[in-house]
């Protein structure tokens, strides 16, 4: 038989286990819980601060369209109909007419005519002959061809001209420099005292040098073929 004291103790234990306690409800938002396993547990830093999410980088805004500076002017230079007509447009710091058909542009010049784009510090244009003279950091782009020099004279109608201390690149991948570079045709150039190569970079793997070339000898590139000749 169970002693009365032991029976009383057992009865008390059973009654205590039958006391209704509030159920434990899992926290659905608890990070890392079994109910919500996709939410990772956030671990505080060594200072006790909770780490903050890093925002995605904001893409840079598109560049604004080019507009002339407030102190610049836009110009239109019309050519006479008997010279083929058309007009050259662009912007410059200032425009002055030395005569009715002769314009002088200064203060940084940007000029466009047909497929020709010119940049220079100064330029003058004879509207009767379409002859252009440019001074200072001259660059003329014509499609994939670029010619540059300290000074240049250029015929806007025939698209030929002369560049002093010139350089350029032309299809199908030629690079050249010279004390004088003449563009004598659509794909024909005359180079005096310069370098001709089809390799870009400061140290091309091959190049054709013209050293101490007398004025009577020139180098010509026509249609991708390089040749030397003595003009008559």
C-alpha positions as CSV (number, residue, x, y, z in Angstrom):
1,X,0.0,0.0,0.0
2,X,1.0,3.5,-0.7
3,X,1.5,5.7,2.3
4,X,-1.0,8.5,2.7
5,X,1.7,11.1,2.4
6,X,3.0,9.7,-1.0
7,X,-0.5,9.5,-2.4
8,X,-1.2,13.1,-1.5
9,X,2.0,14.2,-3.2
10,X,1.1,12.3,-6.4
11,X,-2.4,13.8,-6.5
12,X,-1.0,17.3,-6.1
13,X,1.5,16.7,-9.1
14,X,-1.3,15.5,-11.4
15,X,-3.5,18.5,-10.6
16,X,-0.7,20.9,-11.3
17,X,-0.1,19.3,-14.8
18,X,-3.8,19.6,-15.6
19,X,-3.9,23.4,-15.1
20,X,-4.7,25.1,-18.4
21,X,-1.8,27.4,-19.5
22,X,-2.1,29.8,-22.5
23,X,-0.7,28.1,-25.7
24,X,2.5,29.3,-27.1
25,X,1.8,31.1,-30.4
26,X,4.8,31.1,-32.8
27,X,5.9,34.6,-33.9
28,X,5.3,34.5,-37.7
29,X,7.5,37.6,-38.2
30,X,10.4,36.2,-36.1
31,X,13.5,36.2,-38.3
32,X,14.8,32.8,-39.0
33,X,11.8,31.0,-37.4
34,X,10.6,27.7,-38.7
35,X,7.3,29.2,-39.8
36,X,9.0,32.0,-41.7
37,X,12.3,30.4,-42.8
38,X,12.9,32.7,-45.8
39,X,13.5,35.8,-43.6
40,X,17.2,35.7,-42.6
41,X,18.2,36.4,-39.1
42,X,19.8,39.8,-38.8
43,X,22.9,39.8,-36.7
44,X,23.9,43.0,-34.9
45,X,27.3,44.5,-35.5
46,X,30.0,44.5,-32.8
47,X,28.7,47.9,-31.7
48,X,25.3,46.6,-31.1
49,X,23.7,48.5,-34.1
50,X,21.6,46.6,-36.6
51,X,23.1,46.7,-40.1
52,X,21.2,48.8,-42.7
53,X,20.3,47.6,-46.2
54,X,22.5,49.1,-48.9
55,X,20.4,50.8,-51.6
56,X,21.0,49.9,-55.3
57,X,23.2,52.4,-57.1
58,X,21.3,55.1,-59.1
59,X,22.2,55.1,-62.8
60,X,23.8,58.4,-64.0
61,X,21.5,60.7,-65.8
62,X,21.9,61.0,-69.6
63,X,24.2,63.7,-70.8
64,X,22.4,66.9,-71.7
65,X,22.1,67.8,-75.4
66,X,24.8,70.2,-76.7
67,X,23.8,73.8,-76.7
68,X,26.1,76.8,-77.4
69,X,27.3,78.7,-74.4
70,X,25.3,81.9,-73.7
71,X,28.2,84.1,-74.9
72,X,28.4,82.3,-78.3
73,X,26.5,83.0,-81.4
74,X,25.0,80.6,-84.0
75,X,25.5,81.5,-87.6
76,X,24.4,80.5,-91.1
77,X,26.6,81.3,-94.1
78,X,24.8,81.0,-97.4
79,X,26.7,80.2,-100.6
80,X,25.6,81.6,-104.0
81,X,23.6,79.5,-106.3
82,X,26.2,79.7,-109.1
83,X,28.7,78.1,-106.7
84,X,26.4,75.1,-105.9
85,X,24.3,76.9,-103.2
86,X,23.9,75.4,-99.8
87,X,24.9,76.9,-96.5
88,X,27.4,76.3,-93.7
89,X,26.1,76.4,-90.1
90,X,27.6,76.4,-86.7
91,X,28.6,78.5,-83.7
92,X,31.5,80.8,-82.7
93,X,32.4,83.4,-80.2
94,X,32.1,86.2,-82.8
95,X,31.4,86.7,-86.4
96,X,32.6,89.6,-88.5
97,X,32.2,90.3,-92.2
98,X,35.3,91.8,-93.8
99,X,33.2,92.2,-96.9
100,X,29.8,91.1,-97.9
101,X,31.0,87.6,-99.0
102,X,33.9,87.1,-96.6
103,X,33.2,86.0,-93.0
104,X,35.7,85.8,-90.2
105,X,34.8,83.6,-87.2
106,X,36.7,83.7,-83.9
107,X,36.4,82.6,-80.3
108,X,36.3,78.8,-81.0
109,X,34.6,77.8,-84.2
110,X,32.3,74.8,-84.9
111,X,31.2,74.6,-88.6
112,X,29.1,72.1,-90.5
113,X,28.7,71.8,-94.2
114,X,27.3,68.7,-95.9
115,X,29.4,65.8,-94.5
116,X,32.2,68.2,-93.2
117,X,32.5,69.1,-89.5
118,X,35.3,71.5,-88.6
119,X,36.6,72.7,-85.3
120,X,39.2,75.4,-84.9
121,X,40.1,78.5,-82.8
122,X,39.5,80.8,-85.8
123,X,38.3,80.4,-89.3
124,X,37.5,82.6,-92.3
125,X,35.2,81.6,-95.2
126,X,35.1,83.1,-98.7
127,X,31.4,82.6,-99.7
128,X,32.2,83.1,-103.4
129,X,34.8,80.4,-103.7
130,X,33.9,78.2,-100.7
131,X,37.6,78.4,-99.6
132,X,38.1,78.1,-95.8
133,X,41.2,79.0,-93.8
134,X,41.4,77.7,-90.2
135,X,43.9,78.5,-87.5
136,X,44.7,76.8,-84.2
137,X,44.0,73.2,-83.3
138,X,42.2,72.5,-86.6
139,X,40.2,69.3,-86.9
140,X,38.2,68.3,-89.9
141,X,36.0,65.2,-89.8
142,X,34.5,63.7,-92.9
143,X,32.8,60.4,-92.3
144,X,35.4,58.0,-91.0
145,X,38.3,60.3,-92.0
146,X,39.8,62.8,-89.6
147,X,42.5,65.3,-90.5
148,X,44.1,67.7,-88.1
149,X,46.8,70.4,-88.1
150,X,47.9,73.7,-86.6
151,X,46.6,75.5,-89.7
152,X,44.6,74.4,-92.7
153,X,43.2,75.7,-96.0
154,X,40.2,73.7,-97.3
155,X,37.9,73.8,-100.3
156,X,34.4,73.0,-99.0
157,X,33.2,72.1,-102.6
158,X,36.0,69.8,-103.7
159,X,36.8,68.6,-100.1
160,X,40.5,69.0,-100.6
161,X,43.0,71.0,-98.7
162,X,46.4,71.4,-97.0
163,X,47.3,70.9,-93.3
164,X,50.5,72.2,-91.7
165,X,52.0,70.0,-89.0
166,X,49.3,67.6,-90.0
167,X,48.0,64.2,-88.9
168,X,45.2,62.0,-89.8
169,X,43.5,58.7,-90.1
170,X,41.7,57.3,-93.1
171,X,40.1,54.0,-94.2
172,X,40.9,51.2,-94.3
173,X,43.0,51.9,-91.1
174,X,45.9,54.2,-92.0
175,X,47.5,56.7,-89.7
176,X,49.9,59.4,-90.8
177,X,51.7,62.6,-89.8
178,X,53.7,65.1,-91.7
179,X,55.0,68.6,-91.7
180,X,52.6,69.0,-94.5
181,X,49.6,66.8,-95.4
182,X,47.6,67.4,-98.6
183,X,44.2,65.9,-99.2
184,X,44.1,65.8,-103.0
185,X,41.1,63.5,-103.6
186,X,38.4,61.4,-101.9
187,X,41.0,58.8,-100.8
188,X,44.3,60.4,-101.9
189,X,46.8,62.1,-99.7
190,X,50.2,63.6,-100.1
191,X,52.6,63.6,-97.1
192,X,55.8,65.5,-96.8
193,X,58.4,64.7,-94.2
194,X,56.3,62.4,-92.1
195,X,55.3,58.9,-91.0
196,X,52.8,56.5,-92.5
197,X,51.6,53.3,-90.9
198,X,48.5,51.1,-90.5
199,X,49.2,50.4,-86.8
200,X,47.9,52.7,-84.1
201,X,49.6,53.5,-80.8
202,X,52.8,55.3,-79.9
203,X,55.1,52.5,-81.1
204,X,53.6,50.9,-84.2
205,X,54.9,47.5,-85.3
206,X,55.8,49.0,-88.7
207,X,55.8,52.4,-90.2
208,X,57.1,54.2,-93.4
209,X,59.2,57.2,-92.5
210,X,60.1,60.1,-94.8
211,X,63.3,61.6,-93.5
212,X,65.0,64.7,-95.0
213,X,62.7,64.5,-97.9
214,X,63.5,67.1,-100.5
215,X,60.6,69.3,-101.7
216,X,60.6,67.5,-105.1
217,X,59.7,64.1,-103.5
218,X,56.4,63.1,-101.9
219,X,54.6,60.1,-100.5
220,X,51.1,59.3,-101.7
221,X,48.4,57.0,-100.5
222,X,45.6,56.2,-103.0
223,X,43.0,53.6,-102.4
224,X,45.2,51.9,-99.7
225,X,48.3,51.8,-101.8
226,X,51.4,53.7,-100.7
227,X,53.8,55.1,-103.3
228,X,56.5,57.7,-103.6
229,X,56.8,60.1,-106.6
230,X,58.4,63.2,-107.8
231,X,55.8,65.8,-109.0
232,X,56.5,67.6,-112.2
